[in-house]
Amino acid sequence: MRGFKREKHLSTWRQMALHAWRGPGDPSVYGTLEIDAGEARDVVRELRQQSGRRVTITHLVGRAIALALRERPEVNAIIRFGQLYRRDSIDVFFQVAFEGGEDLNGAKIADADQKTAVELAAELEEAARAVRERKTAGVKTARRFKSIPRALTGTLLRATTFVTYDLGVDLSRFGVPYDAFGTVMITNVGSFGLSSGLAPLLPFSRCPIILLLGEIGDRPVVRDGAVVARPILPIGVTFDHRLIDGFQAGKMAARFKEILEHPRAALAAEL
């Protein structure tokens, strides 16, 4: 199957986990992270000034999760007929609000681990413009679904997912983007004034990780034995337990948090 390679060397638990749940809506695990965003906000301002691009915390989050995924390649995968298939690239999907925030679509940034935060910002800016102008394949496909009788929408979504991901058929010639969502989906509800939240896995995306970014706000934290106010970014995390255990999640979370809280050191070559 184009873009995927079957993983043959699995632990006993991983083999059991692939069959333990019926579908990607069942094995959701929810968690939260609190990121000290002080240094990240400073770096975002500097990158904006240096590049002239509208770099945001969301782009740094995308960069950080892509790098964390690169260190845990077994997580960058899908499940097909009880077998695990790794993706050939690390792709991150950013949700994009349009219609004044009343509708959602998004853009997949391919090879996100090989792109700087500024490059992510530039590519996503162009992709978001195309979404809002309704020029992307994803938006066009979504509009086609509106013409389908509502009673058939769920059936068609499941059938399209099965043909694309389980059978490995590329339907792009019919207007259905191939593997449109990648491994991680990022959505920012903080921009709507929501402090935090948790999102469900989206079954037809076959995306095993969702990061929901809340609103950055000052919160009391302990530093060197003293209580101080720090800008904290809350992130709600949802992942597919068939692919990711606490061990992998913990390792990825530690690396992810390290990059976001110390971007000057972690991304020194990009600054």
N, C-alpha and C positions, 0 to 999 in steps of 0.2 A: 504494500500500500504506500502510495507516495506520501512522503513526509513522516513516516512512522517505521519503526523497526521493532519486531517482537523481542521482548526481554525474556530470556530463557533461564537465567540463573536467579531464582527467587528463594527467599527464606520460607520455612514451613508456614509461619504465620501469614506471610504475604499471600501464599497460595490459598490459604483458608479464607483470608479477608476478601479476596477477589470474588468469592462465591457466597459470602456470609449475608450479603444484602441483595435485594432484588434490583435496585436501580439507584441512580445518582441522587435521587431525592431522599433516600433513606439514611445513608451513612453520614449525615452532616454532623460535624463537631464544631462547636462555637467557642470562641475565646476572645480576649481583649488584650491589647497592648497599650501602654501609655508611653509616649515618646517625648523626651525633653527636646522641644523644637527650637531652642534658643539659637544654637549654632547654625541649624538648618535655615532658619529665617534670614540670618546674616548672609549665608552663602547664596541664597536665592536672590537677595538684593544685589550682591556683587555680580552674579552671573547675568542678571538683567542689564546692569550697567555695562558690563564688558561686551555682551553679545547683541544687545538691542532686542532680544527676544523676551517674550512674556513668560519667563521661567517661573514655576510655582512649586509649592510643596508637593503637589500631586506628581510632578515630573521627577522630583527627587525620590518619592516613594516608588515610582515605577522603576527607576534606576536601581534602587536598593533591592527590591524584590527580585529583579532580574539577576543581579549579581549573587544573591543568596541562593537562587535556584540553580545557578551554574555550579555551585558547590554541592548540590544534592540532585544530580541528574536523574536519579531514579524516580523523583517526584514529577518530573517533566514528562508526563505520560497520560495515556487514556487506557480504558479497559474495554476490551472487545471479546465477547464470548468467553469470559472468564480468564482471559490472557491479558498481560500487561504489555503495552507497546509504547516505547519512548518516542517522543517527538524529536525531529531532527534539529529544531531550532527553539530558542526560548522567546516566546511571543507573549506580549502583554496587551490586554484589551482595556481601553479606557472608555468608560461610559460618557456620552455627550448628551446634555439636555438641550432640547430645542423647542420651538413653539412656545417660547416664554417659560420654559421649564415644565410644560404640560406633557411633553413626550420625551422618550428616551431612545437613543440608538447608541452608536459608538464606533470606535475604530481600533483595529488590531495593529500594533506596532511590532513588526517582525524583527527578530534578532536584537531584542531590546538590551541584552547583555553586552552587545558590541557597540552601543551608541551612548554618547554622553548625555547628560541631562539637557544640555542646550539642543543637541540633535533631536532628542525626544520631543522637546518643546516645539521645535520647528516643524517636525513631521506631524505631530498631533494638531498643531495650529491649522495646517493645510487640510488635514483629514476632518477636523471639526467644522471647518468652513464648508467642506463638501457635504457633510451631514446636514448642516443647517440650510444648505441650498438644495438639499434632496437629490444630490448627484451620485451618491454612493450606491453600490450594489445592495448593501444591507438595507438602506432606506427604501430602495425600490422594491426589494423582496417583501419588506414589512408592509408596504402599501398594497402589494398584490394580495397579501393575506386578508386585508380588509374587505376584499371583494368576494371572499369565500364565505359560504354560510357558516354562521357561528358554531353550529353543531358539529361541523367537520374540522374546525380549526385545530383542536387538540389531536385528532387523528392524523391530520396532515403533518403537523409538527413532529409527532412521534415517528411517522413513516419517513419523513425527510431525514431525521436524525439517524434512524436505523440504516438507511441506504448510504448515507454519507460516512458515518463513523464505524458502523459494524460491518458493512459490506465494502467500504472503502471506495465508493463510487463518487467521482468528481462530477457534481451537478452544476458547476459554474456556467456551463453553456446554456443552462436553463434559468440563469439568474440567481442561483443559490451559491453564495460564496463558500469556498472550500475551507474547512476548519477555521471558521470566521472569528473564533474567540480566543484561541491560544490557551495557555495554562493558568494565567492569573487574570482576574477581572478586578478593576479598580473603579470605585465610584465614590464621589466626594459629596456627602450630604452636608458637610460643614458650610459649604457655600450657600446653602439654603437656611443657615442658622440653626441647624440641628446639632446638638452637642455630641451625640454618639448614637450608635445603632449597630445592629447585626443584620446581615442579609442572607437569604436562603440561597443554596446552590440552584443554578438555573439548569434544569435537566437537559434541555435541548442544546445547550452550549458545550456539554462535556468538559466544562472548565472546573477543575478540582479545587481551586482556591479563589476566594473572594475577599478583597480588602475594602472595608467601608470606612472612609475617613470622616471623622467628626470635626467639630469646630475647635480651633486652637484657642485656649483660654488660660489665664493665670490660675494656678492651683498651688496650694501649700504642699511642699515636699521637704524632706529632710536631707540636708547637705552638710556633711562634716559635723553632725550632731546638732545642727541648728535648723529651725523651720524657716524656709524662705519661699517666696513666690516665684514660680517658674512657668514659662509658656508650655503647656502640655497639649500634645496632639493625641487624642484617643483614636484608636483604630480597632474596629470590630473585624475579627477574622473568622471565616468559615472555611472548613476544608473537608475533603472526602476521605473518610476513615479507611476506605478500602485501599487507598493509595498512600496515605500519610498517617503515621503513628505519632504518639507523643514525642518519641525520640527524634524523628525527622523534623517535626514541628518545632521542637525546642532548639535544635541546632540552627534551623533556618531563622527562627525568631531572634536568636542571639546575634547572628550575623546581620540580619536586617536592622535590628536596633542599633548595633554598633555603627553601621554606615550612616544611618539617619541622625544619630546623636553626635557623631564625630566625622562629619563629611569632609572637613579640611584634610584629615589624615587619610580617610578611606578613598577619597576621590581627588587626591592631590594632583594627579596628572591632568585633571580636567579643569583645574582652577588657575 
